[in-house]
Amino acid sequence: MPVPGPGYSITVRVEAPASSSAAGDLTTAVGRVGGVLTAFDVVESHADSIVVDISANALSENHAQDITQTLDSLPGVKVRKVSDRTFLIHLGGKIEVTPKVALRNRDDLSRAYTPGVARVCQAIAANPEDARRLTIKRNTVAVVTDGSAVLGLGNIGPAAALPVMEGKAALFKKFADVDAWPVCLDTQDTEEIIMIVKALAPVYAGINLEDIAAPRCFEIEARLREQLDIPVFHDDQHGTAIVVVAALRNALRVVGKNIEDCKIVVSGVGAAGSAIIRLLLRKNPGDIVAADIDGIVHSARGNLDGNLTSIAEVTNKQNVSGTLHEALVGADVFIGVSAPNLFGAEQVATMNSDAIVFALANPDPEVDPMEAQKHAAVVATGRSDFPNQINNVLAFPGVFRGLLDAHARHIDDNMLLAAADAIADVVDESTLNASFIVPSVFDSAVAPAVAEAVKKAARSKTK
């Protein structure tokens, strides 16, 4: 199922004989071992040899090594250097601080720094709300993590989480012109995290919690929302939920079903799954059946923590028990935010006709999309190499742009639902189909639409 992609992209510099067949031999060798050639550049040419940079996508680090070794084994070919293009773009980090004001002479310095800056400090001391107008607080978000649940890598710690948080900050700037900064905390103690974020809050107009393990993330978010006067948004929960709700609205349009008539199965009841369930409940679905590693969640199951207990109270109207496979029988929708390879085409076949399957585990989904397509009418994944990618980038930049523009102090479900509707509405009737239920993350209409919807919802709350 996986295909070589840019996540494992290499550039191999090779020296080869200057023969008429050299280029063909090199490119054929890459293809023979399953690499996808993306560029072929001659960097040196001599009477008897050429030096070539060959760029190719691979499946993994081991596959990249196979490509390199295959090239090196060709007669007369010598590999000089191998560069991992993913590591190259991370050298020195992916973001920087750039002054917005000129500092050309003494006058500029006197206004931007001492003595002139003292007057601005006094103004803020007299009226703290002026910090939103006169400092970076106006447009700045903290991307906060403890490194305990990073991507699919698990508890790798704050330093190893930093490349992800840098990337998040770059996406904020790219898609919504929001200045975001990574805040990677060297603690996984709930009380310490809350205390530190509260202490840092004066600098920021919003907090984006990221990659903090459940169930700790629920308490951290809830208590920070209570104690801070700026929005606190946990992207793993609410960003995912927004895009799933948007995608499901459009998928149901494709198959001609109403959510009020649908049985929805959600696999995974951690941060993302719980938030998806709670936001979907605002849409009044026929029923939601949640399942985790121990099977269907129901009130009599036992071994339920606080989060699972609350989920059991609002889902599974028939109080059924059993396995995920049993839950899928007669379901209209499957939403997976759990683990890879949990079922196959035969289980999809037990769902209702015109079934919708969102298999979002990354990088390997709960069911092979190609297998799911044998019986499901609409299939979505979290991957970029299949149609209908459910990607949080569709949500969080625009959400924060709207919150900042509204000078919002809180965030609620009405704002999340407004964001979901805005994303769904970008896909109009002329473009909607089974392979296109959400817009591209590079669609320039998405972030402004989400921002405007969130801003309107936030301002209506304050009236």
Buried (B, 14 or more C-beta within 10 A) or exposed (E): EEEBBBEBBBBBBBBBBEEEEBBEBBBEBBEEBBBBBBEBEEEEEEEEBBBBBBBBBBBEEEBBEBBBEBBBEBEEBEBEEBBBBEEEEEEEEBBEEEEEEEEEEEEEEEBBEEEEEEEBEEBBEEEEEBBBEEBBBBBBBBBBBBBBBBEEEEBBBBEEBBBBBBBBBBBBEEBBEBBBBBBBBEEBEBEEBBEBBBEBBEBBBBBBBBBBBBBBBBBBBEBBBEEBEBBBBBBBBBBBBBBBBBBBBBBBBBBEBEBEEBBBBBBBBBBBBBBBBBBBBEBEBBBBBBBBEEBBBBBEBEEBEEBBEBBBEEBBEEEEBEEBBBBBBEBBBBBBBBBBEBBBBEBBEBBBEBBBBBBBBBBBBBBBBEBBBEBBBBBBBBBEBBBBBBBBBBBBBBBBBBBBBBBBBBBBBBBBBBBBBBBBBBBEEEEBEBEBBBBBBEBEEBBBBBBBBBBBBBBEBEE
